[in-house]
Amino acid sequence: MANTDNKDMFASYTEDSIRSLDWREHIRLRPGMYIGKLGDGSSMDDGIYILIKEVVDNCIDEHTMGYGKQVEIKVTEHNVTVRDYGRGIPLGKVVDVVSKINTGAKYDSKAFQKSVGLNGVGTKAVNALSSYFKVQSIREGRTRIAEFERGVLSKEHKEVATSEPNGTMVTFVPDDTVFKNYRYIPEYLETQIWNYCYLNAGLTILFNGTKYISKNGLLDLLKRQTTEEELRYPIIHLRGEDIEVAITHENAYGEEYYSFVNGQHTTQGGTHLAAFREAYVKTIRDFYKKDYDATDIRASICAAVSVRVQEPVFESQTKTKLGSMTVSEGGQSMKAFVLDFLSKHLDDYLHRNPSTADALKKRIEQSERERKELAGIKKLANERAKKANLHNRKLRDCRFHLNDELSGKDKDIQEMKRRETTLFITEGDSASGSITKSRNVENQAVFSLRGKPLNCYGLTKKIVYENEEFNLLQHALNIEEGLDDLRYNNIVIATDADVDGMHIRLLLLTFFLQFFPDLVKNGHVFILETPLFRVRNKQQTIYCYDESEKQAAVKKLGGKPEITRFKGLGEISPDEFGRFIGADMKKDPIILSKDVHIQKLLEYYMGKNTQTRQEFIIGNLRYEKDLIDEETPAEA
């Protein structure tokens, strides 16, 4: 039988089996290869933000070349418009530049030696993945417009005269058949825009009418990302040719980095960040003439590093990790370049600022003491965790992980799978059982809590090792030594929609903010949204996430449909649960606004019960209409 099947498969494999896709078909068939994961906008690296980035990158390259000091970005619910004041696309190539693969000006390394987009793919991907795409170029008093639908030219306007200043304007609407139920989160867009400003002195960006401009580059970035009261010494800001760094230390645990290449935010670091971390340790050791442990030197560091590299090589099309080993073709190695800069400029700075040097030394020695105090219990806890990991009933793991090495062909597909890796943290056997049975075993793992975790506010990191559950969670995430080897890109807290569930959420968020705040700051932590109601009749079932959706569903179905109120995750069957954690999963990101002081936030919500907090709770109580109807007599 097997032999017959093989013969049939051989016979069916003919010339007709071979297909050649045009550029548009390939992008739409494999969008992840070009823009990473699709997503719904709840993650800062979702595709809808990459679309904007690809268009703005071209504006930034024009600015870098000395053309155009302002970029205007307007984002409504689903419509995006980007206007720069650069030279404008040559009018005869307006259609080709956005619709012919490997077409662009950046292959001329003299014109764009240190730009971001080098392979002529970016705007073509935006065009192909948009239900509507319009490009307009204005050059020397003349303009031309071309319009597309899903990458297909729908209307090419004739070249006409104009009084508008030079530049390019792109308008697009992401295709909702590709990006389902998507939404733009303003905080993510604002962060994206600020990063452009920090890296491009003199550039003004108008975003929905608000002006963004940075005068001090990476110094402004660290000021925005840190809290002044928590800094151990003033931010060190150093600039050189093709490199800029900003460095300080806080009181938080872990290491926090912001790395950039040619204006591109490399969220996964790369050779430049590895070179910085190594060079920083060597420079500090040489300055103090003491062989401090590298972990003590970098503990609690918050730093930003930006380099400009000729013809950079990234590990994937989304350009989130640099692979280049040199700063220029046939030139100095990245490692030597960064070390030469820090060993001179950081060393000089510390000699000129003895108070900063003294504060930095105290921070390092404090980290050294804390590490030695933890050493004994850390060893015992890790031995316990190692044994538990052999038969870890708390963790149902998946096949792919964020820290897997990319190898062989199809690196873009591997990268896409890594970005989709998710760990659900849930409570109780029934809830974790439903998720485990319905999850995608390729990239979704489940960690099951036993009841409510400990409130760790005000405790030292010693508790992470003393508390078995925290220690196992730390090992499941692989974050003991920082985020470099984080195993899951998305950490999703999945609890019941009741008071106990909310309390568990707060306790877990306290754990992450207290000991691993960079997980939250880097957009890895989410809250899972699951439906509160199921409304159905014999023909249709509608799942509703709030009271208004329930009322709309009842009206739509008419008559007297069956209404089920889900009070816990365990009440949702595995078959039903699958649709809530799949492609249409709804998850709310945990976002820290720029003015949030983490320790004050935790003290307010998780510290001793204060009169102020009691008044806040009483003043913000919400009564759901359905609960009132269920629990209050009709005549009331």
VOTIVO-308579 format. One line per 3 residues: for each residue x, y, z of C-alpha. Coordinates in steps of 0.02 Angstrom, whole numbers, padded with zeros to 5 digits. Last residue first. Layout:
X/Y/Z | ...
END
This chain:
-01768/02399/02175 | -01932/02322/02117 | -01838/02187/02021
-01740/02127/02174 | -01551/02151/02154 | -01427/02007/02127
-01452/01955/01946 | -01497/02126/01877 | -01354/02206/01973
-01234/02075/01905 | -01295/02106/01728 | -01272/02294/01747
-01091/02280/01801 | -01058/02387/01954 | -00891/02477/01953
-00798/02538/02108 | -00681/02684/02073 | -00716/02799/02221
-00716/02656/02346 | -00550/02591/02279 | -00469/02764/02281
-00532/02800/02456 | -00458/02637/02519 | -00294/02678/02432
-00283/02848/02517 | -00326/02773/02687 | -00178/02657/02671
-00167/02467/02666 | 00017/02427/02679 | 00104/02404/02512
00035/02323/02354 | -00059/02462/02265 | 00027/02621/02328
00197/02543/02366 | 00198/02458/02197 | 00166/02622/02104
00293/02715/02210 | 00423/02581/02171 | 00383/02585/01985
00385/02774/01961 | 00268/02803/01813 | 00296/02964/01715
00341/02879/01550 | 00186/02769/01549 | 00211/02587/01589
00117/02473/01469 | 00051/02301/01513 | -00016/02237/01347
-00197/02180/01332 | -00224/02014/01246 | -00358/01960/01124
-00321/01799/01030 | -00386/01799/00851 | -00246/01689/00780
-00266/01565/00923 | -00291/01589/01109 | -00478/01627/01108
-00523/01503/00969 | -00443/01358/01062 | -00545/01393/01218
-00705/01332/01137 | -00639/01158/01103 | -00551/01158/01272
-00718/01193/01359 | -00741/01359/01447 | -00794/01334/01629
-00611/01313/01681 | -00576/01492/01631 | -00693/01554/01768
-00855/01651/01787 | -00916/01622/01610 | -01094/01692/01597
-01201/01587/01477 | -01346/01663/01380 | -01466/01554/01279
-01559/01657/01150 | -01736/01722/01182 | -01802/01795/01020
-01678/01898/00921 | -01503/01843/00869 | -01443/02020/00833
-01526/02099/00985 | -01452/01969/01101 | -01282/01993/01020
-01290/02183/01041 | -01336/02163/01225 | -01190/02044/01251
-01069/02162/01164 | -01126/02302/01279 | -01104/02192/01433
-00924/02146/01396 | -00815/02019/01305 | -00949/01932/01204
-00944/01765/01114 | -01078/01738/00980 | -01150/01568/00933
-01266/01545/00783 | -01405/01434/00713 | -01479/01345/00862
-01469/01500/00971 | -01319/01573/01056 | -01247/01704/01174
-01086/01659/01264 | -01032/01785/01394 | -00876/01845/01485
-00760/01811/01339 | -00574/01791/01370 | -00445/01931/01375
-00270/01875/01418 | -00163/02002/01511 | 00007/02040/01433
00193/02047/01476 | 00333/02055/01345 | 00329/02241/01304
00510/02288/01337 | 00467/02389/01492 | 00370/02241/01563
00511/02115/01547 | 00634/02255/01595 | 00547/02263/01764
00614/02090/01814 | 00624/02091/02006 | 00493/02211/02073
00396/02241/01913 | 00386/02056/01872 | 00336/01999/02047
00213/02144/02069 | 00134/02098/01901 | 00112/01920/01966
00030/01981/02127 | -00083/02101/02032 | -00141/01967/01911
-00174/01847/02056 | -00284/01980/02137 | -00382/02004/01977
-00415/01817/01968 | -00472/01814/02149 | -00593/01958/02117
-00665/01879/01960 | -00622/01867/01776 | -00521/01707/01799
-00335/01714/01761 | -00224/01704/01607 | -00064/01806/01624
00020/01804/01453 | 00209/01811/01436 | 00246/01840/01252
00420/01823/01177 | 00456/01659/01265 | 00625/01582/01310
00716/01738/01371 | 00902/01707/01339 | 00965/01887/01332
00831/01946/01454 | 00935/01940/01613 | 01039/01812/01709
00893/01727/01797 | 00780/01757/01648 | 00757/01579/01583
00567/01597/01575 | 00542/01422/01646 | 00687/01454/01765
00608/01612/01837 | 00441/01521/01849 | 00525/01379/01944
00605/01503/02063 | 00443/01596/02091 | 00353/01433/02132
00490/01372/02247 | 00496/01531/02351 | 00669/01541/02427
00752/01582/02261 | 00641/01727/02211 | 00631/01775/02396
00818/01817/02398 | 00779/01950/02270 | 00735/02064/02414
00559/02092/02482 | 00468/02260/02479 | 00328/02193/02369
00337/02004/02355 | 00152/01966/02378 | 00162/01776/02370
00074/01681/02233 | -00111/01637/02243 | -00159/01457/02216
-00040/01331/02141 | 00015/01412/01979 | 00017/01321/01812
00141/01369/01676 | 00078/01337/01499 | 00175/01338/01334
00123/01398/01161 | 00240/01391/01010 | 00228/01223/00923
00108/01146/01049 | -00032/01260/00989 | -00148/01269/01139
-00319/01185/01158 | -00279/01044/01280 | -00155/01145/01382
-00272/01296/01392 | -00417/01192/01459 | -00305/01099/01582
-00225/01260/01645 | -00398/01325/01690 | -00457/01164/01772
-00294/01127/01863 | -00277/01293/01952 | -00198/01460/01908
-00130/01521/01742 | 00031/01585/01667 | 00023/01566/01477
00195/01565/01396 | 00199/01620/01214 | 00316/01597/01066
00254/01699/00917 | 00418/01794/00895 | 00514/01631/00885
00399/01567/00748 | 00428/01725/00645 | 00616/01710/00668
00610/01531/00607 | 00514/01589/00453 | 00643/01726/00422
00785/01602/00445 | 00714/01494/00306 | 00880/01408/00271
01007/01340/00393 | 01011/01401/00573 | 00929/01526/00689
00973/01486/00869 | 00827/01460/00987 | 00811/01599/01117
00630/01639/01077 | 00578/01457/01096 | 00501/01325/00982
00436/01154/01035 | 00317/01201/01176 | 00324/01168/01364
00192/01112/01487 | 00267/01184/01645 | 00201/01160/01821
00222/00971/01818 | 00410/00991/01804 | 00478/00815/01797
00659/00846/01744 | 00633/01030/01782 | 00603/00988/01965
00778/00917/01984 | 00855/01072/01906 | 00742/01183/02009
00799/01101/02170 | 00981/01122/02119 | 00944/01301/02071
00868/01334/02242 | 01018/01260/02333 | 01142/01363/02232
01041/01522/02248 | 01026/01497/02436 | 01214/01498/02455
01257/01632/02325 | 01125/01759/02377 | 01233/01850/02504
01377/01845/02379 | 01270/01924/02244 | 01206/02060/02362
01384/02104/02415 | 01444/02116/02234 | 01293/02220/02184
01335/02342/02324 | 01515/02345/02264 | 01460/02391/02088
01343/02529/02152 | 01481/02599/02264 | 01602/02604/02117
01474/02696/02011 | 01447/02826/02148 | 01637/02854/02162
01659/02872/01974 | 01513/02995/01968 | 01592/03098/02108
01761/03088/02021 | 01698/03169/01859 | 01849/03210/01749
01930/03039/01776 | 01764/02954/01745 | 01738/03050/01583
01914/03011/01519 | 01887/02824/01548 | 01718/02833/01460
01797/02924/01311 | 01956/02823/01286 | 01917/02644/01335
01738/02671/01275 | 01784/02719/01096 | 01922/02591/01071
01811/02455/01143 | 01667/02498/01025 | 01777/02493/00869
01875/02339/00926 | 01716/02235/00948 | 01636/02298/00788
01790/02249/00689 | 01881/02385/00593 | 01868/02386/00404
01846/02266/00258 | 01674/02339/00226 | 01635/02457/00368
01584/02438/00550 | 01632/02254/00557 | 01551/02096/00627
01380/02130/00552 | 01240/02019/00622 | 01126/02153/00693
00960/02098/00769 | 00789/02178/00744 | 00807/02208/00557
00632/02146/00508 | 00710/02065/00354 | 00810/01945/00462
00982/01923/00541 | 01038/02097/00493 | 01191/02142/00389
01237/02326/00390 | 01299/02412/00230 | 01414/02537/00316
01378/02544/00502 | 01317/02686/00610 | 01310/02647/00796
01188/02685/00935 | 01202/02628/01116 | 01080/02654/01259
01110/02605/01439 | 01020/02563/01600 | 01130/02464/01718
01054/02379/01870 | 01191/02245/01873 | 01321/02277/01737
01476/02289/01845 | 01415/02155/01966 | 01377/02033/01825
01550/02062/01749 | 01636/02014/01913 | 01758/02149/01968
01941/02124/01923 | 02007/02287/01998 | 02111/02424/01921
01966/02545/01945 | 01984/02612/01767 | 02042/02447/01690
01897/02350/01765 | 01774/02483/01708 | 01842/02484/01530
01840/02293/01520 | 01659/02283/01579 | 01601/02418/01459
01691/02335/01313 | 01599/02171/01342 | 01426/02250/01355
01462/02365/01208 | 01526/02225/01095 | 01371/02119/01133
01263/02271/01092 | 01352/02300/00926 | 01350/02115/00879
01162/02097/00901 | 01025/02177/01003 | 00854/02095/00997
00757/02259/00991 | 00873/02329/00859 | 00793/02502/00844
00850/02561/00671 | 00930/02734/00662 | 01085/02669/00573
01098/02533/00706 | 01013/02554/00875 | 01018/02476/01047
00915/02513/01203 | 00975/02414/01353 | 00911/02368/01526
01006/02253/01643 | 00928/02164/01792 | 00865/02223/01960
00811/02402/01994 | 00913/02527/02096 | 00967/02626/01943
01133/02640/01850 | 01178/02757/01706 | 01244/02754/01529
01216/02847/01365 | 01310/02799/01207 | 01340/02873/01034
01440/02800/00889 | 01473/02841/00706 | 01605/02973/00749
01596/03000/00935 | 01469/03047/01068 | 01463/03012/01254
01323/03041/01381 | 01344/02983/01561 | 01178/03000/01654
01196/03078/01825 | 01233/02956/01969 | 01138/02822/02067
00977/02856/01974 | 00814/02808/02064 | 00759/02985/02104
00779/03036/01921 | 00663/02900/01857 | 00722/02815/01698
00656/02788/01521 | 00627/02972/01475 | 00794/03029/01543
00875/02881/01456 | 00804/02935/01288 | 00847/03118/01316
01030/03072/01342 | 01016/02963/01186 | 00993/03117/01078
01012/03285/01164 | 00904/03404/01063 | 00755/03290/01036
00599/03338/00938 | 00418/03281/00938 | 00276/03400/00888
00095/03348/00912 | -00025/03369/00764 | -00063/03184/00739
00124/03150/00746 | 00232/03296/00688 | 00412/03239/00684
00554/03365/00695 | 00731/03312/00652 | 00874/03422/00714
00967/03279/00797 | 00918/03111/00724 | 00935/02964/00843
00829/03032/00985 | 00697/03090/00861 | 00677/02920/00777
00665/02838/00948 | 00531/02964/00999 | 00426/02911/00849
00430/02726/00892 | 00391/02763/01075 | 00243/02871/01022
00178/02736/00905 | 00185/02608/01046 | 00097/02726/01167
-00040/02763/01037 | -00093/02579/01021 | -00146/02547/00841
-00285/02421/00820 | -00303/02258/00724 | -00454/02146/00713
-00372/02042/00576 | -00211/02100/00493 | -00210/01998/00331
-00394/02012/00280 | -00393/02184/00362 | -00269/02247/00232
-00172/02390/00310 | -00232/02560/00243 | -00098/02665/00159
-00047/02844/00122 | 00129/02890/00066 | 00191/03067/00036
00361/03108/-00038 | 00458/03270/-00039 | 00483/03437/-00124
00377/03588/-00074 | 00200/03606/-00142 | 00167/03730/-00284
00117/03595/-00407 | 00127/03557/-00593 | 00062/03393/-00661
00125/03217/-00700 | -00019/03107/-00752 | -00103/02997/-00624
-00079/02809/-00616 | -00232/02716/-00552 | -00263/02538/-00492
-00086/02469/-00485 | -00095/02301/-00395 | -00005/02288/-00229
-00159/02251/-00125 | -00248/02397/-00209 | -00133/02529/-00283
-00131/02716/-00320 | 00005/02817/-00408 | 00031/03005/-00396
00151/03121/-00490 | 00209/03297/-00447 | 00304/03442/-00526
00370/03603/-00448 | 00547/03541/-00420 | 00500/03368/-00361
00342/03310/-00272 | 00312/03123/-00260 | 00145/03045/-00214
00116/02866/-00161 | -00053/02789/-00127 | -00091/02619/-00051
-00261/02539/-00019 | -00298/02362/00042 | -00120/02362/00107
-00007/02209/00122 | 00065/02222/-00054 | 00102/02408/-00037
00183/02392/00135 | 00289/02247/00070 | 00342/02351/-00081
00382/02494/00037 | 00512/02387/00128 | 00587/02270/-00004
00726/02366/-00094 | 00868/02276/-00005 | 00961/02415/00085
00840/02490/00208 | 00931/02562/00358 | 01053/02688/00284
01239/02702/00313 | 01317/02722/00142 | 01161/02789/00057
01223/02896/-00088 | 01396/02821/-00102 | 01327/02647/-00067
01221/02653/-00224 | 01110/02504/-00186 | 01007/02625/-00085
00924/02706/-00235 | 00783/02581/-00256 | 00717/02429/-00349
00747/02255/-00280 | 00562/02211/-00298 | 00460/02318/-00416
00303/02394/-00341 | 00347/02543/-00230 | 00501/02607/-00323
00434/02555/-00493 | 00275/02661/-00482 | 00364/02824/-00435
00509/02792/-00555 | 00479/02929/-00686 | 00447/03057/-00552
00614/03033/-00462 | 00558/03000/-00283 | 00555/03159/-00179
00707/03260/-00125 | 00662/03262/00058 | 00515/03350/00138
00428/03198/00215 | 00245/03149/00223 | 00176/02991/00305
-00011/02950/00303 | -00089/02802/00394 | -00273/02750/00395
-00347/02617/00509 | -00407/02709/00665 | -00317/02870/00621
-00130/02889/00605 | -00049/03049/00539 | 00138/03063/00522
00228/03221/00465 | 00417/03218/00443 | 00524/03375/00460
00705/03423/00428 | 00711/03373/00245 | 00867/03330/00145
01036/03311/00228 | 01076/03130/00186 | 01017/03082/00360
00852/03170/00326 | 00827/03068/00167 | 00868/02908/00263
00742/02960/00396 | 00605/02979/00266 | 00644/02805/00197
00636/02734/00373 | 00464/02816/00393 | 00389/02700/00262
00463/02540/00333 | 00423/02595/00510 | 00239/02619/00471
00225/02443/00401 | 00326/02376/00549 | 00195/02450/00665
00055/02352/00578 | 00163/02196/00582 | 00171/02176/00771
00334/02220/00859 | 00253/02333/00991 | 00132/02195/01037
-00057/02223/01052 | -00068/02279/00871 | -00167/02130/00807
-00023/02014/00767 | 00062/01988/00598 | 00230/01918/00652
00387/01974/00562 | 00369/02106/00425 | 00449/02027/00271
00462/01840/00305 | 00302/01849/00408 | 00205/01906/00255
00226/01736/00169 | 00078/01720/00049 | 00050/01908/00035
00235/01942/00007 | 00251/01800/-00119 | 00096/01852/-00216
00158/02032/-00230 | 00332/01985/-00288 | 00271/01866/-00423
00257/01682/-00379 | 00338/01549/-00487 | 00253/01382/-00474
00316/01204/-00500 | 00184/01067/-00484 | 00138/01084/-00669
00313/01021/-00714 | 00264/00857/-00632 | 00248/00781/-00458
00084/00684/-00476 | 00174/00528/-00540 | 00293/00527/-00392
00150/00547/-00268 | 00055/00404/-00352 | 00210/00293/-00350
00238/00330/-00165 | 00057/00289/-00125 | 00073/00122/-00216
00230/00080/-00115 | 00140/00121/00047 | 00000/00000/00000
END
